[in-house]
Amino acid sequence: MLVVTHEIGFAKEVADRVVFMDDGQVLESGTPREVLDSPANPRTRAFLSRFL
């Protein structure tokens, strides 16, 4: 199942895999821990800093 959300806590809790997209491009993908806890891309970090 594919779910698109800005609810980061929900995604972190239920997802097996997270994909972060910006302007139609995949910037990061991986486990919730990889992408949401330790994002490698500066754009991902900036986005998540507003929610976490």
PyMOL Python script that loads the backbone (N, CA, C, O; Angstrom):
from pymol import cmd

cmd.read_pdbstr("""\
ATOM      1  N   MET A   1       0.836  -1.161   0.000  1.00  0.00           N
ATOM      2  CA  MET A   1       0.000   0.000   0.000  1.00  0.00           C
ATOM      3  C   MET A   1       0.891   1.237   0.000  1.00  0.00           C
ATOM      4  O   MET A   1       1.902   1.287   0.701  1.00  0.00           O
ATOM      5  N   LEU A   2       0.521   2.190  -0.760  1.00  0.00           N
ATOM      6  CA  LEU A   2       1.228   3.465  -0.837  1.00  0.00           C
ATOM      7  C   LEU A   2       0.382   4.529  -0.156  1.00  0.00           C
ATOM      8  O   LEU A   2      -0.801   4.682  -0.462  1.00  0.00           O
ATOM      9  N   VAL A   3       0.990   5.262   0.767  1.00  0.00           N
ATOM     10  CA  VAL A   3       0.306   6.355   1.462  1.00  0.00           C
ATOM     11  C   VAL A   3       1.162   7.596   1.324  1.00  0.00           C
ATOM     12  O   VAL A   3       2.367   7.558   1.574  1.00  0.00           O
ATOM     13  N   VAL A   4       0.548   8.689   0.929  1.00  0.00           N
ATOM     14  CA  VAL A   4       1.240   9.971   0.824  1.00  0.00           C
ATOM     15  C   VAL A   4       0.761  10.833   1.985  1.00  0.00           C
ATOM     16  O   VAL A   4      -0.440  11.037   2.161  1.00  0.00           O
ATOM     17  N   THR A   5       1.709  11.340   2.781  1.00  0.00           N
ATOM     18  CA  THR A   5       1.326  12.109   3.963  1.00  0.00           C
ATOM     19  C   THR A   5       2.410  13.098   4.371  1.00  0.00           C
ATOM     20  O   THR A   5       3.590  12.922   4.068  1.00  0.00           O
ATOM     21  N   HIS A   6       1.980  14.125   5.056  1.00  0.00           N
ATOM     22  CA  HIS A   6       2.907  15.032   5.722  1.00  0.00           C
ATOM     23  C   HIS A   6       2.907  14.775   7.222  1.00  0.00           C
ATOM     24  O   HIS A   6       3.589  15.471   7.975  1.00  0.00           O
ATOM     25  N   GLU A   7       2.142  13.774   7.657  1.00  0.00           N
ATOM     26  CA  GLU A   7       2.079  13.385   9.067  1.00  0.00           C
ATOM     27  C   GLU A   7       3.284  12.503   9.375  1.00  0.00           C
ATOM     28  O   GLU A   7       3.220  11.279   9.259  1.00  0.00           O
ATOM     29  N   ILE A   8       4.369  13.136   9.763  1.00  0.00           N
ATOM     30  CA  ILE A   8       5.648  12.449   9.927  1.00  0.00           C
ATOM     31  C   ILE A   8       5.572  11.377  11.005  1.00  0.00           C
ATOM     32  O   ILE A   8       6.095  10.278  10.818  1.00  0.00           O
ATOM     33  N   GLY A   9       4.934  11.676  12.122  1.00  0.00           N
ATOM     34  CA  GLY A   9       4.801  10.692  13.198  1.00  0.00           C
ATOM     35  C   GLY A   9       4.061   9.450  12.741  1.00  0.00           C
ATOM     36  O   GLY A   9       4.464   8.331  13.062  1.00  0.00           O
ATOM     37  N   PHE A  10       2.992   9.635  12.001  1.00  0.00           N
ATOM     38  CA  PHE A  10       2.233   8.515  11.446  1.00  0.00           C
ATOM     39  C   PHE A  10       3.101   7.694  10.506  1.00  0.00           C
ATOM     40  O   PHE A  10       3.134   6.467  10.601  1.00  0.00           O
ATOM     41  N   ALA A  11       3.797   8.361   9.606  1.00  0.00           N
ATOM     42  CA  ALA A  11       4.656   7.661   8.651  1.00  0.00           C
ATOM     43  C   ALA A  11       5.742   6.871   9.376  1.00  0.00           C
ATOM     44  O   ALA A  11       6.048   5.737   9.005  1.00  0.00           O
ATOM     45  N   LYS A  12       6.310   7.467  10.391  1.00  0.00           N
ATOM     46  CA  LYS A  12       7.384   6.816  11.145  1.00  0.00           C
ATOM     47  C   LYS A  12       6.872   5.564  11.851  1.00  0.00           C
ATOM     48  O   LYS A  12       7.588   4.569  11.974  1.00  0.00           O
ATOM     49  N   GLU A  13       5.637   5.626  12.305  1.00  0.00           N
ATOM     50  CA  GLU A  13       5.051   4.517  13.057  1.00  0.00           C
ATOM     51  C   GLU A  13       4.632   3.343  12.178  1.00  0.00           C
ATOM     52  O   GLU A  13       4.802   2.189  12.572  1.00  0.00           O
ATOM     53  N   VAL A  14       4.086   3.619  10.993  1.00  0.00           N
ATOM     54  CA  VAL A  14       3.476   2.546  10.204  1.00  0.00           C
ATOM     55  C   VAL A  14       4.274   2.126   8.966  1.00  0.00           C
ATOM     56  O   VAL A  14       4.025   1.054   8.415  1.00  0.00           O
ATOM     57  N   ALA A  15       5.211   2.938   8.527  1.00  0.00           N
ATOM     58  CA  ALA A  15       5.887   2.652   7.247  1.00  0.00           C
ATOM     59  C   ALA A  15       6.995   1.619   7.387  1.00  0.00           C
ATOM     60  O   ALA A  15       7.693   1.562   8.399  1.00  0.00           O
ATOM     61  N   ASP A  16       7.137   0.811   6.353  1.00  0.00           N
ATOM     62  CA  ASP A  16       8.293  -0.072   6.209  1.00  0.00           C
ATOM     63  C   ASP A  16       9.383   0.643   5.429  1.00  0.00           C
ATOM     64  O   ASP A  16      10.574   0.382   5.600  1.00  0.00           O
ATOM     65  N   ARG A  17       8.942   1.555   4.568  1.00  0.00           N
ATOM     66  CA  ARG A  17       9.850   2.294   3.694  1.00  0.00           C
ATOM     67  C   ARG A  17       9.315   3.708   3.533  1.00  0.00           C
ATOM     68  O   ARG A  17       8.106   3.908   3.423  1.00  0.00           O
ATOM     69  N   VAL A  18      10.209   4.688   3.520  1.00  0.00           N
ATOM     70  CA  VAL A  18       9.838   6.094   3.350  1.00  0.00           C
ATOM     71  C   VAL A  18      10.576   6.644   2.139  1.00  0.00           C
ATOM     72  O   VAL A  18      11.765   6.387   1.948  1.00  0.00           O
ATOM     73  N   VAL A  19       9.856   7.401   1.330  1.00  0.00           N
ATOM     74  CA  VAL A  19      10.448   8.071   0.176  1.00  0.00           C
ATOM     75  C   VAL A  19      10.187   9.560   0.345  1.00  0.00           C
ATOM     76  O   VAL A  19       9.039   9.973   0.505  1.00  0.00           O
ATOM     77  N   PHE A  20      11.239  10.368   0.312  1.00  0.00           N
ATOM     78  CA  PHE A  20      11.097  11.817   0.401  1.00  0.00           C
ATOM     79  C   PHE A  20      11.278  12.386  -0.991  1.00  0.00           C
ATOM     80  O   PHE A  20      12.303  12.180  -1.640  1.00  0.00           O
ATOM     81  N   MET A  21      10.254  13.110  -1.437  1.00  0.00           N
ATOM     82  CA  MET A  21      10.279  13.703  -2.773  1.00  0.00           C
ATOM     83  C   MET A  21      10.200  15.215  -2.669  1.00  0.00           C
ATOM     84  O   MET A  21       9.576  15.757  -1.757  1.00  0.00           O
ATOM     85  N   ASP A  22      10.842  15.888  -3.616  1.00  0.00           N
ATOM     86  CA  ASP A  22      10.783  17.344  -3.701  1.00  0.00           C
ATOM     87  C   ASP A  22      10.797  17.717  -5.173  1.00  0.00           C
ATOM     88  O   ASP A  22      11.681  17.295  -5.918  1.00  0.00           O
ATOM     89  N   ASP A  23       9.822  18.504  -5.587  1.00  0.00           N
ATOM     90  CA  ASP A  23       9.734  18.966  -6.971  1.00  0.00           C
ATOM     91  C   ASP A  23       9.765  17.813  -7.965  1.00  0.00           C
ATOM     92  O   ASP A  23      10.399  17.904  -9.017  1.00  0.00           O
ATOM     93  N   GLY A  24       9.068  16.718  -7.620  1.00  0.00           N
ATOM     94  CA  GLY A  24       8.959  15.573  -8.516  1.00  0.00           C
ATOM     95  C   GLY A  24      10.168  14.656  -8.541  1.00  0.00           C
ATOM     96  O   GLY A  24      10.201  13.703  -9.320  1.00  0.00           O
ATOM     97  N   GLN A  25      11.152  14.921  -7.713  1.00  0.00           N
ATOM     98  CA  GLN A  25      12.375  14.109  -7.665  1.00  0.00           C
ATOM     99  C   GLN A  25      12.456  13.367  -6.339  1.00  0.00           C
ATOM    100  O   GLN A  25      12.131  13.925  -5.291  1.00  0.00           O
ATOM    101  N   VAL A  26      12.887  12.110  -6.382  1.00  0.00           N
ATOM    102  CA  VAL A  26      13.133  11.351  -5.160  1.00  0.00           C
ATOM    103  C   VAL A  26      14.490  11.792  -4.621  1.00  0.00           C
ATOM    104  O   VAL A  26      15.517  11.600  -5.272  1.00  0.00           O
ATOM    105  N   LEU A  27      14.486  12.383  -3.430  1.00  0.00           N
ATOM    106  CA  LEU A  27      15.732  12.835  -2.816  1.00  0.00           C
ATOM    107  C   LEU A  27      16.320  11.794  -1.882  1.00  0.00           C
ATOM    108  O   LEU A  27      17.539  11.673  -1.764  1.00  0.00           O
ATOM    109  N   GLU A  28      15.446  11.039  -1.216  1.00  0.00           N
ATOM    110  CA  GLU A  28      15.907   9.999  -0.292  1.00  0.00           C
ATOM    111  C   GLU A  28      14.869   8.899  -0.225  1.00  0.00           C
ATOM    112  O   GLU A  28      13.674   9.144  -0.394  1.00  0.00           O
ATOM    113  N   SER A  29      15.330   7.692   0.022  1.00  0.00           N
ATOM    114  CA  SER A  29      14.422   6.586   0.308  1.00  0.00           C
ATOM    115  C   SER A  29      15.146   5.608   1.218  1.00  0.00           C
ATOM    116  O   SER A  29      16.366   5.460   1.156  1.00  0.00           O
ATOM    117  N   GLY A  30      14.378   4.952   2.051  1.00  0.00           N
ATOM    118  CA  GLY A  30      14.938   3.979   2.973  1.00  0.00           C
ATOM    119  C   GLY A  30      13.962   3.697   4.092  1.00  0.00           C
ATOM    120  O   GLY A  30      12.774   4.000   3.984  1.00  0.00           O
ATOM    121  N   THR A  31      14.460   3.122   5.159  1.00  0.00           N
ATOM    122  CA  THR A  31      13.612   2.846   6.309  1.00  0.00           C
ATOM    123  C   THR A  31      13.241   4.167   6.980  1.00  0.00           C
ATOM    124  O   THR A  31      13.920   5.174   6.780  1.00  0.00           O
ATOM    125  N   PRO A  32      12.174   4.171   7.772  1.00  0.00           N
ATOM    126  CA  PRO A  32      11.833   5.406   8.490  1.00  0.00           C
ATOM    127  C   PRO A  32      12.995   5.911   9.337  1.00  0.00           C
ATOM    128  O   PRO A  32      13.211   7.120   9.428  1.00  0.00           O
ATOM    129  N   ARG A  33      13.734   5.017   9.948  1.00  0.00           N
ATOM    130  CA  ARG A  33      14.876   5.423  10.771  1.00  0.00           C
ATOM    131  C   ARG A  33      15.940   6.111   9.921  1.00  0.00           C
ATOM    132  O   ARG A  33      16.486   7.137  10.325  1.00  0.00           O
ATOM    133  N   GLU A  34      16.238   5.556   8.748  1.00  0.00           N
ATOM    134  CA  GLU A  34      17.264   6.142   7.877  1.00  0.00           C
ATOM    135  C   GLU A  34      16.852   7.534   7.389  1.00  0.00           C
ATOM    136  O   GLU A  34      17.638   8.480   7.458  1.00  0.00           O
ATOM    137  N   VAL A  35      15.639   7.650   6.904  1.00  0.00           N
ATOM    138  CA  VAL A  35      15.207   8.892   6.263  1.00  0.00           C
ATOM    139  C   VAL A  35      14.743   9.934   7.281  1.00  0.00           C
ATOM    140  O   VAL A  35      15.080  11.112   7.155  1.00  0.00           O
ATOM    141  N   LEU A  36      13.978   9.515   8.283  1.00  0.00           N
ATOM    142  CA  LEU A  36      13.387  10.481   9.196  1.00  0.00           C
ATOM    143  C   LEU A  36      14.268  10.805  10.392  1.00  0.00           C
ATOM    144  O   LEU A  36      14.216  11.919  10.912  1.00  0.00           O
ATOM    145  N   ASP A  37      15.070   9.853  10.834  1.00  0.00           N
ATOM    146  CA  ASP A  37      15.944  10.097  11.990  1.00  0.00           C
ATOM    147  C   ASP A  37      17.321  10.606  11.589  1.00  0.00           C
ATOM    148  O   ASP A  37      17.950  11.349  12.342  1.00  0.00           O
ATOM    149  N   SER A  38      17.793  10.213  10.409  1.00  0.00           N
ATOM    150  CA  SER A  38      19.138  10.601   9.969  1.00  0.00           C
ATOM    151  C   SER A  38      19.150  10.968   8.490  1.00  0.00           C
ATOM    152  O   SER A  38      19.833  10.311   7.705  1.00  0.00           O
ATOM    153  N   PRO A  39      18.411  11.999   8.093  1.00  0.00           N
ATOM    154  CA  PRO A  39      18.365  12.335   6.668  1.00  0.00           C
ATOM    155  C   PRO A  39      19.726  12.811   6.157  1.00  0.00           C
ATOM    156  O   PRO A  39      20.434  13.560   6.831  1.00  0.00           O
ATOM    157  N   ALA A  40      20.069  12.363   4.965  1.00  0.00           N
ATOM    158  CA  ALA A  40      21.353  12.721   4.362  1.00  0.00           C
ATOM    159  C   ALA A  40      21.253  14.003   3.529  1.00  0.00           C
ATOM    160  O   ALA A  40      22.217  14.760   3.417  1.00  0.00           O
ATOM    161  N   ASN A  41      20.078  14.233   2.952  1.00  0.00           N
ATOM    162  CA  ASN A  41      19.910  15.364   2.046  1.00  0.00           C
ATOM    163  C   ASN A  41      19.557  16.635   2.824  1.00  0.00           C
ATOM    164  O   ASN A  41      18.696  16.585   3.702  1.00  0.00           O
ATOM    165  N   PRO A  42      20.192  17.763   2.530  1.00  0.00           N
ATOM    166  CA  PRO A  42      19.885  19.021   3.227  1.00  0.00           C
ATOM    167  C   PRO A  42      18.421  19.443   3.091  1.00  0.00           C
ATOM    168  O   PRO A  42      17.850  19.999   4.029  1.00  0.00           O
ATOM    169  N   ARG A  43      17.815  19.187   1.944  1.00  0.00           N
ATOM    170  CA  ARG A  43      16.402  19.556   1.745  1.00  0.00           C
ATOM    171  C   ARG A  43      15.506  18.714   2.655  1.00  0.00           C
ATOM    172  O   ARG A  43      14.534  19.230   3.207  1.00  0.00           O
ATOM    173  N   THR A  44      15.814  17.447   2.816  1.00  0.00           N
ATOM    174  CA  THR A  44      15.053  16.584   3.718  1.00  0.00           C
ATOM    175  C   THR A  44      15.192  17.071   5.147  1.00  0.00           C
ATOM    176  O   THR A  44      14.202  17.158   5.874  1.00  0.00           O
ATOM    177  N   ARG A  45      16.415  17.391   5.557  1.00  0.00           N
ATOM    178  CA  ARG A  45      16.653  17.896   6.918  1.00  0.00           C
ATOM    179  C   ARG A  45      15.874  19.183   7.169  1.00  0.00           C
ATOM    180  O   ARG A  45      15.278  19.348   8.234  1.00  0.00           O
ATOM    181  N   ALA A  46      15.876  20.091   6.201  1.00  0.00           N
ATOM    182  CA  ALA A  46      15.164  21.363   6.352  1.00  0.00           C
ATOM    183  C   ALA A  46      13.661  21.130   6.494  1.00  0.00           C
ATOM    184  O   ALA A  46      13.013  21.744   7.341  1.00  0.00           O
ATOM    185  N   PHE A  47      13.121  20.260   5.682  1.00  0.00           N
ATOM    186  CA  PHE A  47      11.681  19.955   5.747  1.00  0.00           C
ATOM    187  C   PHE A  47      11.331  19.346   7.099  1.00  0.00           C
ATOM    188  O   PHE A  47      10.391  19.789   7.759  1.00  0.00           O
ATOM    189  N   LEU A  48      12.083  18.338   7.508  1.00  0.00           N
ATOM    190  CA  LEU A  48      11.782  17.649   8.755  1.00  0.00           C
ATOM    191  C   LEU A  48      11.975  18.525   9.983  1.00  0.00           C
ATOM    192  O   LEU A  48      11.310  18.314  10.997  1.00  0.00           O
ATOM    193  N   SER A  49      12.861  19.491   9.915  1.00  0.00           N
ATOM    194  CA  SER A  49      13.095  20.362  11.056  1.00  0.00           C
ATOM    195  C   SER A  49      11.849  21.172  11.412  1.00  0.00           C
ATOM    196  O   SER A  49      11.711  21.634  12.544  1.00  0.00           O
ATOM    197  N   ARG A  50      10.956  21.343  10.462  1.00  0.00           N
ATOM    198  CA  ARG A  50       9.698  22.063  10.726  1.00  0.00           C
ATOM    199  C   ARG A  50       8.682  21.189  11.449  1.00  0.00           C
ATOM    200  O   ARG A  50       7.739  21.708  12.046  1.00  0.00           O
ATOM    201  N   PHE A  51       8.861  19.860  11.404  1.00  0.00           N
ATOM    202  CA  PHE A  51       7.862  18.953  11.957  1.00  0.00           C
ATOM    203  C   PHE A  51       8.341  18.164  13.161  1.00  0.00           C
ATOM    204  O   PHE A  51       7.526  17.707  13.962  1.00  0.00           O
ATOM    205  N   LEU A  52       9.635  17.998  13.300  1.00  0.00           N
ATOM    206  CA  LEU A  52      10.151  17.171  14.410  1.00  0.00           C
ATOM    207  C   LEU A  52      10.812  18.022  15.458  1.00  0.00           C
ATOM    208  O   LEU A  52      11.302  17.498  16.459  1.00  0.00           O
TER     209      LEU A  52
END
""", "prot")
cmd.dss("prot")
cmd.show_as("cartoon", "prot")
cmd.util.cbc("prot")
cmd.orient("prot")
